[in-house]
Amino acid sequence: MEEKEVLTIAEIYGYVRVSTKEQNEDRQMIALRELAVPERNIFIDKQSGKDFERPQYKKLLRKMKKDDLPVSYTHLRAHETGA
């Protein structure tokens, strides 16, 4: 009998980005909360996507370890649409 690999997730982290300070991140936060992402593990950047100078994203990457799972609203939407 084949032995199946077991996925071990130590922590789940969420990343939220909106393009401007006026945009609202509520929809993204609701989606992450529905996945039981702890508030302390959600990182938010409010700035344009024209470059990748995103301080909270960089902080998230520094915090994550090998078996952690990152989730972003973009990933959730792609999954819903089958992309």
C-alpha positions as CSV (number, residue, x, y, z in Angstrom):
1,M,0.0,0.0,0.0
2,E,1.3,3.4,-0.9
3,E,2.1,5.8,1.9
4,K,0.5,9.3,1.3
5,E,2.4,12.4,2.1
6,V,0.8,14.4,4.9
7,L,0.7,18.2,4.6
8,T,1.7,19.8,7.9
9,I,0.8,23.5,8.4
10,A,2.4,25.2,11.3
11,E,0.7,28.6,10.9
12,I,-1.6,30.2,8.4
13,Y,-0.9,33.7,7.3
14,G,-3.0,36.2,5.3
15,Y,-1.9,39.0,3.1
16,V,-4.1,41.9,2.0
17,R,-3.3,44.7,-0.4
18,V,-5.4,47.6,-1.6
19,S,-4.1,50.1,-4.2
20,T,-5.0,53.3,-2.3
21,K,-5.6,54.4,1.3
22,E,-9.2,55.2,0.3
23,Q,-9.9,51.6,-0.8
24,N,-11.5,49.3,1.7
25,E,-9.9,46.0,2.7
26,D,-13.1,44.6,4.4
27,R,-13.9,42.0,1.7
28,Q,-10.4,40.6,1.8
29,M,-10.4,40.5,5.7
30,I,-13.8,38.7,5.8
31,A,-12.4,36.0,3.4
32,L,-9.3,35.5,5.5
33,R,-11.4,35.3,8.7
34,E,-13.6,32.7,7.1
35,L,-10.4,30.6,6.7
36,A,-9.7,31.1,10.4
37,V,-6.5,33.2,9.8
38,P,-5.6,34.7,13.2
39,E,-5.7,38.5,13.2
40,R,-2.1,38.5,14.4
41,N,-1.1,36.7,11.2
42,I,-2.8,39.1,8.7
43,F,-0.5,41.7,7.0
44,I,-2.0,44.7,5.1
45,D,-0.4,47.0,2.6
46,K,-2.2,50.0,1.3
47,Q,-0.3,51.1,-1.8
48,S,-0.1,50.8,-5.5
49,G,0.9,47.6,-7.2
50,K,3.2,49.4,-9.6
51,D,6.3,48.2,-7.7
52,F,7.0,45.6,-5.0
53,E,8.0,47.9,-2.2
54,R,5.5,46.5,0.2
55,P,6.7,46.7,3.8
56,Q,4.0,44.4,5.3
57,Y,4.5,41.8,2.6
58,K,8.3,41.8,3.4
59,K,7.5,41.5,7.1
60,L,5.3,38.5,6.4
61,L,8.0,36.7,4.4
62,R,10.5,37.3,7.2
63,K,8.1,35.8,9.8
64,M,7.0,32.7,7.8
65,K,8.7,29.3,8.4
66,K,9.0,26.2,6.2
67,D,5.6,24.6,6.9
68,D,3.5,27.8,7.1
69,L,0.7,28.5,4.6
70,P,0.3,32.0,3.0
71,V,-3.1,33.0,1.8
72,S,-4.1,36.1,-0.1
73,Y,-7.5,37.3,-1.5
74,T,-6.1,37.0,-5.0
75,H,-5.5,33.3,-4.5
76,L,-9.0,32.8,-3.0
77,R,-10.6,34.6,-6.0
78,A,-8.6,32.6,-8.5
79,H,-9.7,29.4,-6.8
80,E,-13.4,30.5,-6.9
81,T,-13.2,31.3,-10.7
82,G,-11.2,28.1,-11.5
83,A,-8.3,30.1,-12.8
